[in-house]
């Protein structure tokens, strides 16, 4: 019986081993199959993302063309052959501003009249390089326009919005997106007969820059272009197709294969475990289950992170754009309205600079929570940038609900935040657009909401604005004015300085002068400094403008007998930690002594309570440069701020000076300011002195210096030099001395 028992035991053992091996093989095969499916789906998802990215670029080009192609001035200047205007606004400017690789303008006979490549004007005959690829599209567009405008005297309404775009192969089999749009008037003021239209052609080459843009947006590794499908096995490819389905080329990339990576990383450990422990089928199944769970969890987490902001947990830009597309589709089906809110946090950078980035992150999270609490479950809150959020509000009956939400957002964000023991106060600026138009697109709504947000910020922040059509023209006007200011700063034409003398109250002598910048615009004439200085601050030009004014003022002072010159400094310039070094550099360049320079700052700068600002002011004053606090009394500065930061002079705001002769309370305030300056060993200057009575009162109070139209209006450098030389007297010096007697 023992042999039989032994044989039976061996049979059972062998069967067990065979069963275990079969189970291992089956499970192994299943695991490999499951991993392949996961990786295949990952690759397919990446391929869809790439095609989506290319489609977005292709759809964006016509929208960008319309920025200049739908414009009365474009039609008129093309007819007039105004080459410089066309280059600045339709060809080279379009290339430089929107990144289009090639721009061509064709006349009504399809002859090239203007062209640009990579932001620079080129010979219009360069169009021959794309003529064969563009010809079928051009013929189709002309035919469509002819049919649309047949029998009409003015083709504008018929052809506006028409266009054609496709992916084509250029010379050398190089793929590119070509978009063609007719140049049409934007208003009824200009007429255009059928067949007389110019054609605007934009070419965006599908090159490394396009691949990089798609790669960064969808996190695809090593994305590139190839004319042939790769054969090396490491890369995969997705074809680039034109509208007729023809393959133009291939996008190639190293695929993200999470399952393969995991198997490759864990294979040595599994092999060692099998060799050492003779891993049983139960352990293998258990291991496989754990691995499968890890893969599913990783996939779920990756899917969540792909569509949600990692810091706040609200929707990210990708999910926001998808939800906006869904909301537009629902709106078209139901006939209701939707609202898109764009908002950002006012003074967020100040929080980051003064309290640190961890507090800034806490603020972003807390703001997202408050916004989420303001909306319904059907609405979407998304974070689309650093401190920028968007809200999609659906199912609206009228504008009132959208404006009510915007008002609530401003209120809840304006309430104090308690963050790690700090009470933080910020605000929110909100731009709102409401639509029920079935033809509305997500891109257009986002653009309009952004314009409304910019309008709200420009109107003082901490408020909301509803988009109206007039804002579009304002944005265009601001963009043109910004370009003009950039040119004026680069070419140093049109900008100039004038100087308003400041007089010593007791001696009547000219103590110094305040520098004021002026801009004589070539077409708009003399512009208010409040207009272009605010523009410079909004568009990041204030550092360049400020340093230009400082350099020119110091150079003038060094070449004259002026005791000292005062220059206004924007609070934004103090964000540069090297601002003091740049001022010292100007003094060395011009040779002006530091004691002959006075920098005027505003009370708002002190309110920032910034260590960087304090350190910068200390460095400037240590070198001998004086600091004056402009418009004193109109803000909220305290004596502690004056002592902490160190200020050499207080300038009484002209609104106080104007009321001196009629308001006893104002007289008391001015007297207190003068006494405060004397107690803190600061000089005091009164601005806006326009009457002899004001001059007399200020002199009697002991004000150190006077400035205003009674004494002298702002004058040119030449006039000021003549005054210093005694050839002209812009101020009644004797009257000043008599007032102090």
LUMKE-615950 format. One record per residue (C-alpha): x, y, z. Coordinates in steps of 0.25 Angstrom, whole numbers, plus 2048, in hexadecimal, padded with zeros to 3 digits. Each point is the difference from the previous one (the first is absolute). Last residue first. Layout:
BEGIN
XYZ ...
//
This chain:
BEGIN
81FA2C81C 7FD7F27FA 7F68067F6 80A80A7FC 80A7F67FC 7F67F97F7 7FC80C7FA 80E8047FC 8027F27F9 7F48027F7 8037F47F8 8037FD7F1 80B80B801 8088007F3 80F8037FC 8047FD80F 8097F57FC 7F77F6808 7F48067F8 8087FE7F3 8037F1804 7F17FE803 7FB8057F3 80A7F77F8 7FC7F4809 7F18037FC 7F780680A 7F57FA80A 7F880C805 80780A809 7FD80780D 7F1802800 8007F37F8 8057F780C 80B7FC809 80480680D 80B7FC80A 80280080F 7F2802806 80180980C 7F1802803 80280F7FB 8067FC7F3 7F47F67FE 7F680B803 80780A7F7 8017F77F4 7F27FB801 7FC80F800 8098037F4 7F87F57F8 8047F47F8 8097F8809 7FD7F17FC 80B7F9808 80580480E 80E7FB803 8047FB80F 80E7FD804 8027F580A 80680080E 7F57F8806 7FB80B809 80180A7F4 7F87F67F7 7F57FE80A 7FF80F802 7FE8027F1 7F67F5800 7F880580C 80080E7F9 7FA7FA7F4 7F57F8808 7FD80D807 7FF8087F4 7F77F57FA 7F680280C 80080F7FE 7FB7FE7F1 7FF80C7F7 80F8057FE 8067F2801 7F77F97F7 8097FF7F4 80C7FC808 7F97F4806 7FD7FB7F2 80E8037FC 8067F5808 80A80480B 80E7FB7FC 8077FA80C 80F7FF7FF 80C7F7805 7F97F3802 8057F4809 7F97F37FE 7FD7FD80E 7FE80E805 7F78047F6 7F87F2801 7FF80280F 7FA80E7FE 7F57FA7F8 7FD8007F1 7F27FF7FC 7FE8087F3 7FD80E7FC 80880780B 80D8007F8 7FF8017F1 80F7FD7FE 8097FA80B 80E8057FC 80D7F8801 80D8067FF 80C7F97FA 80D800809 8057F27FD 7FA7FC80E 7F38067FB 7FF7F67F4 8057F4808 7F580380B 7F58017F5 8047F37FA 8007F980D 7F3805804 7FA7FD7F2 8057F1801 7FB7FF80F 7F28037FA 7F6808809 7F88027F3 7FA80C807 80D8077FE 7FE7FF7F1 7F2805801 80580D806 8068047F3 80F8027FC 80880C7FB 80F7FE7FE 80980B802 80D8027F9 80B80A803 8057F980C 8047F47F7 80A8097F8 7FD7FF7F1 80B7FA7F7 7F67FB7F6 8047F27FF 8047FF80F 7F3806804 7F87F77F6 8087F3806 7FC80580E 7F18007FC 8027F27FA 8077FA80D 7F4806808 7F67F97F6 8077F2802 7F57FA808 7F68047F5 7F3800807 80380F803 7FD8047F2 7F27FC802 7FE80B80A 80280A7F5 80C80A802 7FE80F7FE 80D8087FD 80580C808 80C8097FB 80A807809 80780D801 7FE8037F1 80D8067FB 7FF7F87F3 8077F57F9 7FF7F680B 7F1803802 7FE7FD7F1 8077F3801 7F87FC80D 7F38047F9 8037F77F4 8057F4808 7F4801809 7F68017F5 8057F57F8 8017F780D 7F2803803 7FB7FC7F1 8087F3800 7FB7FC80E 7F28057FD 7FF7F77F3 7F97F4806 7F38027F9 7F780480C 80B80A805 8038067F2 7F18027FE 7FE80780D 80C8097FC 7F98027F2 7F3805805 80480880D 80B8067F8 7F58077F7 8037FF7F1 80580B7F7 7FC7FD7F2 7F87F47FC 8087FE7F2 80F801803 7FE7FF80F 80680C808 8037F980D 80480780D 8087FC80C 80080980D 80D803807 7FE80880D 80A80C802 80A80580A 80180B80B 7FD80C7F7 80380C809 7F5807808 80880180C 7F67FB80A 7F67F77F8 80B7F97F8 7FB7FE7F3 7FC7F47F8 8018017F0 7F87F77F7 8087F97F6 7FC7FB7F2 8057F37FA 7FE7F97F2 7FB7F47F9 7FC8017F1 80D7F97FC 8097F7808 8007F57F5 7FE7F580A 7F880880A 7F78067F5 7FF7F27F9 7FB7FA80D 7F680B802 7FB7FF7F2 7FE7F1802 7F980280D 7F780B7F9 7FC7F57F6 7FD7F680B 7F880A808 7F88047F3 7FD7F17FD 7FC7FE80F 7F780C7FF 7F97FB7F3 7FD7F3807 7FB80780C 7F58077F8 7F97F37FD 7FC7FE80F 8067F680A 7FB80180E 80980680A 8037FC80E 80780880C 80C7FF809 8098067F6 80180F7FD 7FA8027F2 80B7F97F9 7FE7F3808 7F28007FB 8038037F2 80B7F5800 7F57F6805 7F68057F5 80B7FD7F6 8037F2806 7F17FD7FF 8008047F2 80B7F77FC 7FB7F4808 7F28027F9 8078017F2 8087F3803 7F47F9805 7F88037F4 7F28077FE 7F87FC7F4 7F47FC809 80080E806 7FB7FF80F 80B808805 80580680D 80E805802 80680480D 80E806805 8037FF80E 80A808809 8027F980D 80680680E 80A7FD80A 80180180F 8097F6808 7FF7FE80F 80C7F8803 8007F580A 8027F57F6 7F68067F7 7F4807805 7FA8067F3 7F880E801 7F48027F7 8028067F2 8007F27FA 7F27FE806 7FB80E7FB 8068007F2 7FA7F27FE 7F3804805 7FF80B7F6 8047F77F4 7F57F6805 7F680B800 8058057F2 7FE7F37FA 7F27FE806 7FC80E7FB 8047FD7F2 7F47F87FD 7F97F2801 80D7F9803 8027F17FE 80F7FF802 80B808807 80F7FC7FC 80980680A 80F8047FD 80C802809 80D8077FF 80A80080C 80B7F87F9 7F87FB7F4 7F37FA7FB 7FA7FC80D 7F27FB7FD 7F2801807 7F57F97F8 7F1802802 7F67F5801 8027FD80F 7FD80F802 80A80B803 80580880B 8057F5809 80A7FC7F5 80580F800 80380080F 8077F27FE 8098067F5 80380C808 8057F780B 8097F87F7 80680C7FA 80280780D 8077F4806 8097FF7F3 80480F803 8027FD80E 80A7F57FC 80680A7F5 80580A80B 7F980B808 80580D7FA 8037FC7F2 7F57F57FE 7F680A807 80480B7F7 7FF7F77F4 7F17FD804 7FD80F800 7F37FE7F9 7FC7F27FD 7FC7FC7F2 7F27FE7FA 7FA7FB7F3 7F17FE800 7F97F97F5 7F1800800 7F57F77F9 7F38037FA 7F47F67FD 7FC7FB7F2 7FF7F2805 8087F97F5 80A80C7FD 80280280F 8037F1802 80B8017F5 80680C805 8017FA80E 8077F47FA 80A8087F9 80280880D 8017F3808 80B7FB7F7 80880E800 7FF7FF810 8057F2800 80C8037F9 80280D807 8007FA80E 7F37FC808 80080280F 80A7F8809 80780C805 80F7FD7FF 7FF7F57F6 7F78067F6 7F67F67FA 7FF7FA7F2 80D7F87FE 8017FF80F 7F47F7801 8047F87F4 80D7FE806 7FA7FC80E 7F77F67F9 80B7FA7F8 8097FF80C 7F57FA808 7FD7F67F4 80E7FC7FF 8027FF80F 7F47F7800 8057F77F5 80D7FF807 7F97FC80D 7F87F67F8 80C7FA7F9 8077FF80D 7F47F8806 7FF7F87F4 80F7FD801 7FF7FD80E 7F57F67FE 8077FA7F4 80C7FD809 80D807800 80C7F6800 80680880B 80E8037FB 7FE7FF7F1 7F28067FF 80480C809 80C8037F8 7F88007F3 7F5809807 80B80A805 8078007F2 7F28027F9 7FC80C809 80680C7F8 7FD7FA7F2 7F27FC804 7FD80E805 8068077F4 7F87F77F7 7F3803808 80380F800 8038017F1 80280F7FC 8037FF7F2 80D8067FA 7FB8097F5 7FE8027F1 7F78097F9 7FE7FB7F2 8008067F2 7F68057F6 7F67F47FF 7F58037F7 7F2800807 7FA80B7F7 80080A80B 80F7FE802 8057F5809 80C80080A 8037F1803 8027FC80F 80E7F9802 8067F780B 80E800805 8097F5805 7FE7F67F5 80B8067F7 7F68007F3 7FB80E801 7F48047F6 80680A7F6 80080F7FE 80480180F 7FC80A80A 80380180F 7FB7FD80E 80B7FC80A 7F67FE80C 7F18037FF 7FC80980C 7F38057F9 80280F800 80F7FF800 8017F67F4 7F68077F8 80880D801 80D7F97FE 7FB7F97F3 7FB80D7FB 80E806802 8077F47FB 7F88017F3 7F28007FA 80280E7F8 7F580A803 7FC8077F3 7F780C800 7F98057F3 7F880D800 7F88027F3 7FD80D7FA 7F28027FB 7FC8077F3 7F87F47FB 7F2805806 80080F802 80580580E 7FA80C807 80680780C 7F880780B 7F77F4802 80A7FB80B 80B7F5801 8048017F2 8057F37FA 80E7F97FD 7FC7F27FB 8057F4808 80A7F57FD 8067F6809 80C7F77FD 8057F680A 80E7FA7FD 8077F37FC 80D8007FA 8017F77F4 80C8077FB 7F880C7FB 7F3801807 7F67F4804 7F2805804 7F880080D 7F38077FD 7F980E802 7F58077F9 7F980D803 7F2807800 7FD80880C 7FC80D7F8 7FE7FB7F2 7F18047FF 80080C809 80B8067F9 7FD7FD7F1 7FA80E7FD 7F88017F3 7FA7F2801 7FC7F77F5 80A7F5804 80680280D 7FF7F2806 8037F97F3 80C8097FD 8057FE80E 7FF7F17FF 8078007F3 80B809805 8027F780C 8017F37F7 80A8077F7 80880480C 8007F2806 8047FA7F3 80B80A7FD 80780080E 8097F37FE 8048057F2 80280E805 8087FD80D 80E8037FB 7FB80A7F6 7FB80980B 80F804801 7FC80A7F5 7FB80980B 80E803804 8027FF80F 7FB80880C 8057FA80D 7F87F980B 8047F27FD 7FD8027F1 7F880C7FB 7F98037F3 7F980B7F8 7FA8017F2 7FE7F27FC 7F87FF7F3 7F27F9802 7F98097F6 7F980780B 80D802808 8077F6808 80680380E 80A7F5805 8047FD80E 80A7F5804 8057FA80D 7F4805808 80580380E 7F4808805 80680D802 80D7FF7F8 7F97FA7F4 7F4809801 80980C801 8087FC7F4 7F37FE7F7 7F3807804 80380C809 80E8057FF 8037FB7F2 7F28057FB 80380E806 80E8017FA 7FB7FB7F3 7F480A7FE 7FB7FA7F3 7F4809800 7F77F47FE 8077F880B 7FF80D809 7F18017FE 7FD7F1802 8097FF80C 7FB80D806 7F17FB7FF 8047F4808 7FD7F1800 80D7FA7FB 80880680D 7FB7F880C 7F97F77F6 80D7F97FD 8017FC80E 7F37F9800 8047F97F3 80D7FB806 7F97FB80D 7F87F47F9 80D7FA7FA 80780280D 7F57F9807 7FF7F57F6 80F7FD802 7FE7FF80F 7F47F77FE 8087F77F7 80B7FF80A 7F67FD80B 7FA7F57F8 80D7FA7FE 80380180F 7F37F9803 8037F57F6 80E7FE806 7FA7FF80E 7F57F67FB 80B7F77FA 80880180D 7F47FB808 7FD7F57F5 80E7FB800 800800810 7F37F87FF 8067F67F6 80D7FE808 7F87FE80D 7F77F67F9 80C7F97FA 8077FF80E 7F37FC806 7FE7F47F6 80F7FD802 7FF80080F 7F37F8800 8077F67F6 80C7FF809 7F77FE80C 7F87F67F9 80C7F97FC 80680080E 7F37FC806 7FF7F57F6 80E7FC802 7FE80080F 7F37F87FF 8077F67F7 80C7FF809 7F77FE80C 7F87F57F8 80E7FA7FC 80480080F 7F37FA804 8017F57F6 80E7FE804 7FB7FF80F 7F57F77FD 
//
